[in-house]
């Protein structure tokens, strides 16, 4: 889904080798962590290694679907993963996640109650919230007419005036979510006709789209190569550092509110070490650093209280309750709707 850190840390992350490295007392444990691209604060894995002696092999993906595909195929083995809400629900149902031992994660007590017992993990057995946020419509205010953004609508992504300058999510759940909301439907619709209508909207948009992309949205919007795109609110601050003309809004029709959470795969042979890593990431020091550098909202209550008001007052990062009331969390879709989504997306992306 999706995410990048602020520009100060973009070049700092270094992937550690998969082979176990020697510590003072011999070979140490290597923990395989799989996360969104550039979605961790600078120096965090190094600090964890120094404090625990546990090495971290840190690799990345760009969408929930690519995460699921790689893990379900057995192409790689990981310990800690950080998927989004609806994908967590799917992986729970398919028996892919381990139940957590919260005795090893005491910092879980500092996660706010509003981020617990959500639909994707109602009994709080399999996941610990990492960050949360919402989707927004991003635009270049120097080149997009003010009149065209006055309505604060999803319709901007379908505005023919900007043909060839519009980017679109390159994953079906986010793309269909926008089309469904544009039509006044729920992002979690289980009505086949509504999904087919949304597919027609995406087909109608396709001639206007410069590219279907994910992480590349950051660079294309920052450089001015594209003028309009949907993306995740936490990345907007970093884009604005590179291009002060970048602005955004949460669309009036509604948006996706997501929670990305840390989980341990059932296949992990290092569950206790994985839980130690999750607990470390939930500490106030690290949660604060994460919120400051990534730009995404933190569910850790002590960290949020310590954030500078210049961050917590940004309305698209920490939206007011009345705006959040108009957002939807993605639920796990029934199997038949997942298949329909996949088939329709393949049809849309053809040629």
C-alpha positions as CSV (number, residue, x, y, z in Angstrom):
1,X,0.0,0.0,0.0
2,X,2.2,2.1,-0.5
3,X,4.4,4.1,1.7
4,X,7.6,6.1,1.9
5,X,9.6,7.9,4.6
6,X,10.4,11.6,4.6
7,X,13.2,12.6,2.3
8,X,15.8,12.8,5.2
9,X,15.7,9.0,5.5
10,X,15.2,7.9,1.9
11,X,18.8,7.0,1.4
12,X,19.6,5.7,4.8
13,X,18.0,2.3,4.9
14,X,20.4,-0.5,4.1
15,X,19.3,-4.1,3.4
16,X,21.1,-6.5,5.6
17,X,22.3,-9.9,4.3
18,X,20.1,-12.9,4.7
19,X,23.0,-15.0,6.0
20,X,23.4,-14.9,9.8
21,X,26.2,-12.7,11.0
22,X,28.5,-13.4,13.8
23,X,28.1,-11.6,17.1
24,X,30.3,-11.5,20.2
25,X,29.0,-14.9,21.3
26,X,28.9,-16.6,17.9
27,X,26.1,-16.7,15.3
28,X,23.2,-14.5,16.1
29,X,19.5,-14.9,15.2
30,X,18.5,-13.3,11.9
31,X,14.9,-11.9,11.8
32,X,13.3,-11.5,8.4
33,X,11.1,-8.4,8.3
34,X,9.0,-7.7,5.3
35,X,7.5,-4.2,5.1
36,X,6.2,-1.5,2.7
37,X,8.8,0.4,0.7
38,X,10.6,3.0,2.8
39,X,8.2,2.6,5.7
40,X,10.5,2.6,8.7
41,X,12.5,5.4,10.4
42,X,16.2,5.8,10.0
43,X,18.5,3.7,12.2
44,X,15.7,1.7,13.8
45,X,16.9,-1.7,12.7
46,X,20.5,-0.9,13.7
47,X,19.3,0.2,17.2
48,X,17.3,-3.0,17.6
49,X,20.3,-5.1,16.7
50,X,22.5,-3.2,19.2
51,X,20.0,-3.6,22.0
52,X,19.1,-7.2,21.4
53,X,21.9,-8.8,19.4
54,X,19.2,-10.0,16.9
55,X,20.1,-9.2,13.3
56,X,17.4,-7.9,10.9
57,X,17.1,-8.8,7.3
58,X,14.8,-6.0,6.0
59,X,13.1,-6.2,2.6
60,X,10.2,-4.4,1.0
61,X,7.1,-4.7,-1.1
62,X,4.8,-2.2,-2.8
63,X,1.3,-3.5,-2.3
64,X,-0.7,-5.9,-0.1
65,X,-1.4,-8.0,-3.1
66,X,2.3,-8.5,-3.9
67,X,3.0,-9.3,-0.2
68,X,0.2,-12.0,-0.3
69,X,1.3,-13.4,-3.6
70,X,4.9,-13.9,-2.5
71,X,4.0,-15.4,0.9
72,X,1.3,-17.7,-0.4
73,X,3.5,-19.0,-3.2
74,X,6.1,-20.0,-0.7
75,X,8.7,-18.1,-2.6
76,X,10.2,-16.6,0.5
77,X,10.2,-17.0,4.3
78,X,9.6,-14.1,6.6
79,X,9.0,-13.6,10.3
80,X,7.4,-10.1,10.8
81,X,5.2,-8.6,8.1
82,X,3.2,-5.3,8.1
83,X,0.1,-5.7,6.0
84,X,-3.0,-3.6,5.9
85,X,-6.3,-4.3,7.7
86,X,-8.2,-6.2,5.0
87,X,-5.2,-8.3,4.1
88,X,-4.6,-9.2,7.7
89,X,-8.2,-10.5,7.8
90,X,-7.7,-12.6,4.8
91,X,-4.4,-14.1,6.1
92,X,-6.1,-14.9,9.4
93,X,-8.9,-16.7,7.7
94,X,-6.4,-18.7,5.6
95,X,-4.3,-19.7,8.7
96,X,-1.2,-17.8,7.7
97,X,-0.7,-15.8,10.9
98,X,0.4,-16.9,14.3
99,X,-1.5,-15.9,17.5
100,X,0.7,-13.4,19.4
101,X,1.9,-13.9,22.9
102,X,1.2,-10.4,24.3
103,X,3.3,-11.2,27.4
104,X,6.2,-10.6,25.0
105,X,4.7,-7.3,23.8
106,X,4.0,-5.2,27.0
107,X,4.1,-2.0,25.0
108,X,0.9,-3.0,23.3
109,X,-0.8,-1.4,26.3
110,X,0.2,2.0,24.8
111,X,-1.8,1.4,21.6
112,X,-5.0,3.4,21.7
113,X,-8.2,1.5,22.2
114,X,-9.7,3.0,19.0
115,X,-7.2,1.0,17.0
116,X,-8.0,-2.3,18.7
117,X,-10.8,-4.8,18.3
118,X,-11.4,-3.7,14.7
119,X,-13.1,-5.8,12.1
120,X,-10.0,-7.3,10.6
121,X,-8.8,-8.7,14.0
122,X,-11.7,-8.4,16.4
123,X,-10.2,-10.4,19.2
124,X,-6.8,-8.7,18.9
125,X,-5.0,-12.0,18.6
126,X,-2.9,-11.6,15.5
127,X,-1.8,-8.0,15.0
128,X,-0.4,-4.9,16.6
129,X,-1.1,-1.5,14.9
130,X,1.9,0.2,13.4
131,X,0.5,3.3,11.7
132,X,-2.8,4.5,10.4
133,X,-3.9,7.0,7.8
134,X,-6.3,7.7,4.9
135,X,-6.2,8.1,1.2
136,X,-6.2,11.6,-0.3
137,X,-6.4,13.3,-3.7
138,X,-3.0,15.0,-4.4
139,X,-2.7,17.8,-7.0
140,X,-0.2,20.4,-8.2
141,X,-1.8,23.7,-7.2
142,X,0.4,25.7,-9.6
143,X,-1.0,23.8,-12.6
144,X,-4.4,22.6,-11.6
145,X,-7.1,25.2,-11.7
146,X,-8.5,26.2,-8.3
147,X,-12.1,25.9,-9.7
148,X,-11.4,22.2,-10.5
149,X,-10.5,21.4,-6.9
150,X,-13.1,23.6,-5.2
151,X,-15.5,20.7,-4.9
152,X,-12.9,18.5,-3.1
153,X,-14.2,15.6,-5.2
154,X,-13.0,12.2,-6.5
155,X,-14.2,13.5,-9.8
156,X,-10.9,15.3,-10.3
157,X,-9.3,12.0,-11.2
158,X,-11.7,11.8,-14.1
159,X,-11.3,15.4,-15.3
160,X,-10.6,15.3,-19.1
161,X,-8.8,18.7,-19.0
162,X,-5.9,16.9,-17.4
163,X,-5.7,13.9,-19.7
164,X,-2.3,12.3,-19.6
165,X,-1.4,14.1,-16.3
166,X,-3.4,11.8,-14.0
167,X,-2.0,8.9,-12.1
168,X,-4.0,6.0,-10.7
169,X,-3.3,3.3,-8.1
170,X,-1.8,0.2,-9.5
171,X,-3.7,-2.1,-7.2
172,X,-7.3,-3.1,-7.5
173,X,-8.6,-2.6,-4.0
174,X,-7.6,1.1,-3.9
175,X,-8.6,1.8,-7.5
176,X,-12.0,0.1,-7.1
177,X,-12.5,1.8,-3.8
178,X,-12.3,5.2,-5.4
179,X,-14.6,4.3,-8.2
180,X,-17.1,2.8,-5.9
181,X,-17.2,5.9,-3.7
182,X,-17.4,8.1,-6.8
183,X,-20.7,6.2,-7.6
184,X,-22.0,6.5,-4.0
185,X,-21.4,2.9,-3.1
186,X,-19.5,1.3,-0.2
187,X,-15.9,0.4,-0.7
188,X,-16.8,-2.9,0.8
189,X,-19.8,-3.5,-1.5
190,X,-20.7,-7.2,-2.1
191,X,-23.1,-6.3,-4.9
192,X,-21.8,-7.6,-8.3
193,X,-23.7,-4.9,-10.3
194,X,-22.0,-2.2,-8.2
195,X,-18.5,-3.7,-8.9
196,X,-19.3,-3.9,-12.6
197,X,-20.4,-0.3,-12.6
198,X,-17.2,0.7,-10.9
199,X,-15.2,-1.2,-13.5
200,X,-17.0,0.8,-16.2
201,X,-15.9,4.0,-14.4
202,X,-12.3,2.8,-14.3
203,X,-12.5,2.0,-18.0
204,X,-13.8,5.4,-18.7
205,X,-10.9,6.9,-16.8
206,X,-8.3,4.8,-18.4
207,X,-7.7,7.0,-21.5
208,X,-6.9,9.9,-19.2
209,X,-4.4,8.0,-17.1
210,X,-0.7,8.6,-17.6
211,X,0.3,5.5,-15.7
212,X,-0.9,3.0,-13.1
213,X,1.7,3.2,-10.4
214,X,2.4,2.9,-6.7
215,X,5.7,4.2,-5.2
216,X,6.4,6.0,-8.4
217,X,3.5,8.4,-7.6
218,X,5.8,10.1,-5.1
219,X,8.5,10.9,-7.7
220,X,6.1,11.7,-10.5
221,X,4.1,14.2,-8.4
222,X,7.2,15.7,-6.8
223,X,8.9,16.3,-10.1
224,X,5.8,17.7,-11.8
225,X,5.7,14.9,-14.3
226,X,2.1,14.3,-13.3
227,X,-0.4,16.8,-11.8
228,X,-3.1,14.7,-10.1
229,X,-3.0,11.4,-8.2
230,X,-4.6,9.5,-5.4
231,X,-2.2,8.4,-2.6
232,X,-1.7,8.0,1.1
233,X,-1.8,11.1,3.3
234,X,1.4,10.3,5.2
235,X,3.5,10.8,2.0
236,X,2.2,14.3,1.2
237,X,4.5,16.1,3.7
238,X,7.5,14.6,2.1
239,X,6.2,15.5,-1.4
240,X,5.7,19.1,-0.2
241,X,9.3,19.2,0.9
242,X,10.3,18.5,-2.7
243,X,7.6,20.5,-4.3
244,X,5.7,23.2,-2.3
245,X,3.0,23.4,-4.9
246,X,1.7,19.9,-3.9
247,X,-1.6,20.1,-2.0
248,X,-4.2,17.5,-1.2
249,X,-7.7,16.9,0.2
250,X,-9.8,14.1,1.6
251,X,-12.5,13.7,-1.0
252,X,-16.0,14.7,0.1
253,X,-17.5,11.4,-1.2
254,X,-15.4,9.6,1.4
255,X,-12.0,7.8,1.6
256,X,-10.3,4.7,2.8
257,X,-9.0,4.8,6.4
258,X,-6.4,2.1,6.8
259,X,-4.5,0.6,9.6
260,X,-1.2,-1.2,8.9
261,X,-0.3,-3.6,11.6
262,X,2.6,-5.9,12.6
263,X,2.0,-9.6,12.4
264,X,4.1,-12.8,12.8
265,X,3.8,-15.5,10.1
266,X,2.7,-18.9,11.4
267,X,5.7,-20.4,9.5
268,X,8.2,-18.3,11.6
269,X,10.7,-20.3,13.7
270,X,11.7,-17.2,15.6
271,X,8.3,-16.1,17.1
272,X,9.7,-14.8,20.4
273,X,12.3,-12.7,18.6
274,X,9.6,-11.4,16.2
275,X,7.5,-10.4,19.2
276,X,10.5,-8.7,20.7
277,X,10.9,-6.7,17.5
278,X,7.2,-5.7,17.5
279,X,7.4,-4.6,21.2
280,X,10.5,-2.5,20.3
281,X,8.6,-0.8,17.5
282,X,5.8,0.0,19.9
283,X,8.1,1.7,22.4
284,X,7.4,5.4,22.9
285,X,10.9,6.3,21.6
286,X,10.6,4.3,18.4
287,X,6.9,5.1,17.8
288,X,7.6,8.8,18.1
289,X,10.6,8.6,15.7
290,X,8.4,6.6,13.3
291,X,5.6,9.2,13.4
292,X,8.0,12.1,13.0
293,X,10.0,10.7,10.0
294,X,7.3,8.8,8.1
295,X,4.5,11.3,8.4
296,X,1.9,8.7,9.1
297,X,-0.4,8.9,12.1
298,X,0.6,6.9,15.2
299,X,-1.7,4.7,17.2
300,X,0.7,4.8,20.2
301,X,-0.8,7.2,22.7
302,X,2.4,8.4,24.5
303,X,4.1,9.0,21.2
304,X,1.2,11.1,19.8
305,X,1.2,13.2,23.0
306,X,4.9,14.0,22.5
307,X,4.5,15.0,18.8
308,X,4.9,18.6,17.9
309,X,1.5,20.3,17.4
310,X,2.7,21.3,13.9
311,X,2.3,17.6,13.0
312,X,-0.9,16.7,15.0
313,X,-2.6,19.8,13.6
314,X,-2.2,18.7,10.0
315,X,-5.8,17.9,9.1
316,X,-5.1,15.3,6.4
317,X,-2.8,13.4,8.8
318,X,-4.9,13.6,11.9
319,X,-8.4,14.3,10.5
320,X,-11.1,15.6,12.8
321,X,-13.8,13.1,13.9
322,X,-16.4,14.4,11.5
323,X,-14.1,13.7,8.5
324,X,-13.1,10.3,9.8
325,X,-16.8,9.5,10.2
326,X,-17.0,9.6,6.4
327,X,-14.1,7.2,5.8
328,X,-14.3,3.4,5.4
329,X,-11.9,0.7,6.6
330,X,-11.5,-2.0,3.9
331,X,-13.1,-5.3,5.1
332,X,-12.2,-8.7,3.8
333,X,-14.4,-9.4,0.7
334,X,-16.2,-12.7,0.1
335,X,-14.3,-15.1,-2.2
336,X,-16.6,-14.5,-5.1
337,X,-16.2,-10.8,-4.9
338,X,-12.4,-11.1,-4.7
339,X,-12.5,-13.2,-7.9
340,X,-14.8,-10.7,-9.6
341,X,-12.5,-7.8,-8.6
342,X,-9.5,-9.7,-10.0
343,X,-11.2,-10.6,-13.2
344,X,-12.5,-7.0,-13.7
345,X,-9.1,-5.5,-12.9
346,X,-7.4,-7.8,-15.5
347,X,-9.9,-6.7,-18.1
348,X,-9.3,-3.0,-17.2
349,X,-5.5,-3.3,-17.4
350,X,-5.5,-5.2,-20.8
351,X,-3.4,-3.3,-23.3
